[in-house]
Amino acid sequence: MRPHSLRGLLRKRRAAFTVAAAGLLATSVLLSYAVTNPQIAPDENTFLTIKSGNKYYQSQILDRSVAKWLDEHMGDATILTDSASAFTILVNSRNTKKFLITSDYDFKKAKNDPPGNGVDYILIPRPLPNADKSAINTKYKDLYEKGNEWAELYHDFDNEWRLYKIKKWQPSAP
């Protein structure tokens, strides 16, 4: 290869590198603008804007405190919960084995008869009108507000989550 052809190759490489670098810089500027503008990217902006009115941030803080409380107070108790709604709690718990979640083989059976299937507690979110309902809230529509004959309110977490203690079935006297 001749020296003058190497110079041409180096110029082409430099030009390609310059174009790629300029493209990355332009993309970074545009994306930075987009995620900081709530009209363009409302979810990303809400996530990035940490302030007292940020509902997502506040729910994350609450879910972490629920996980910590459950770790400190529940020991090896079995807690039935829907993993779709309680995912942040599950991720922040140091002892996830205590949870009986949607993907567990026994979840459906335990959901249909918590007292008869070794469930000690049920953790449910406050049902919201336009949000997906947890599998437990769908099965027991009034459980969050009223409890029922086999579940009594054990702990309330800022009226967003409730932990119900399960009363075990007592066999009938013969």
Secondary structure, 3 states (H helix, E strand, C coil): CCHHHHHHHHHHHHHHHHHHHHHHHHHHHHHHHHHCCCCCCHHHHHHHCCCCCCHHHHHHHHHHHHHHHHHHHCCCCCEECCCCCCHHHHHHCCCHHHEECCCCCCHHHHHHCCHHHCCCEEEEECCCCCCCCCHHHHHCCCHHHHCECCEEEEEEECCCEEEEEECCCCCCCC
